[in-house]
Amino acid sequence: MGTLSYAVKPGGLSEQDHERIVALAEKGVKSSAIARKLEKHPATVRWFLYRLGLVQPTRRHSIPVDRPNGSGRKGYGPDEDRFILGLREAGVDLREIAQRVTEQFGHPRSRHGVEVRLIMLAALDDVASLDREAC
């Protein structure tokens, strides 16, 4: 992970930060620019935006979906996303989903990782958009 070019204020997001993030996001300002303005970590701002459904997840080309990258991380592919969504819609527990997705796709997934991915996927207009993004 790269080093940021600005100092990050410690602590979480205040109510005032929440309001500024929403206002800037609604104007089309990207999460990285919002983070810089607030002097917060970009991941903190992006996660807040995911949770509110103000941004949609995209395929990160720096994390391969077919094999782990140098950090050992493997991105979620469209098939894996659909598999996770189907199991959750069927009422399967998060731990069970993590176990099944690990078995099905051959890369370890945790209960927490599945929960995070489901929150990200909840922001999608439709799962097919992930297929288009992968192209």
N, C-alpha and C positions, 0 to 999 in steps of 0.2 A: 504494500500500500504506500502511496506517495505521501510526501510531506506537504502540508498546506502552506500556502504563501502568505498566510495571515495568522495572527494569534486568535485562539478560540477562548471566549469567556467560559469559565467553568460553570457548572450547574446546568440544570434542565431549562426548559422553556417556561417563561412566565406567561401569564394571561395576556399581557401586552405583546409578547413575542407571538403568541397564537394569533392575535388580531392582525398584527403586521404581516405575518406569513400568509394568512388567508387573503388579505387585501392585495398583496403583491402577486400572489399566485393567480388571483382572479384577473389581474391585469396582464397575465401571460409571462411574468418574470420567472425564470428557471430557478429550480431549487438551489443550485450552486451559487447563483447571484444573490438570492435571498439570504443564504447562510453567510455569505461574505458581509452583507449589509448588517446582519444581526451579530456578527462575530461568533457564530455557532458552527458546530461541525456540520458539513453537508449531509451526512447520514442522519443526523438528528432531525434536520429540517425535512429531508425526504421521507423519513419514517412518519413524521407528523402528517405530511401530505398524503401518504398512502392510507393512513388510518382514517382520514377524512374523505377519502375517495377523490381527492383533487388532482392526483396524478395516477397514471396507469403504469404498471410494470412493463419493462421492455426486455428484450433479449440483449444481454451484455455480451458482446463479441469477445471481450477479454477473458471471460470464463467459459471455456468450452463445454458444450452439452454432451459431447461424445467421449471425453476423457478428462481426468482432472488436470488443472493447470499447475503451474509451479508451486502454488500454495496448497495444492491438494484439494482445491475446491472444484466442484463440478456444477455447472449451471443446470437449471431445470429446463427440459425440453417440452415441446407442446404435448407429446404423448404422456409424459410424466405428470404434467399439469392436469390433463384430462382425467388421468387415473386417480390422482389425489382428489379432485373435485367429485368424481363419481363415488368414491368411497365415503367422502364426507357427507354427500347428499343422501347416501344410504344409511347414515347414522353411525358409521364406524368410528370408534375411539381414536384419538390422535396417535396414541402409542401403537395401536394396531396398524394404522395407516403407515406410520414410519417403518414398521417392520415389513409390511407387504410391499411398499415401494422400494425398499432396500433389496428385497428378494427379487422383485420383478425387473428392476433396472440396474442392479449390481453396484450401486454406489450407496454408502451408508447415509441414511437420513435419520435425524433425531425427531422426537416428538415436538420439540421447540422449533426446529427448522420447518417442519410441516405446518405448524401453527402460523409462523411468520409468512410462509408462502401462501397460505390460505387468505391471510389478511391482504396480501398484495393482490391476489387474484380476485378478491371481492371488489377491488376498484375497477376491474375490467368492464367495459361495455359488453363484450362478448369474448369467449375463449378463442374464437376464430381469429381475433386480432393478433394473438400470439403467433399463430401460423404465418400470418402475413409479415409480422415483424422478423421472423426467422429467415426470411428470404433475402 
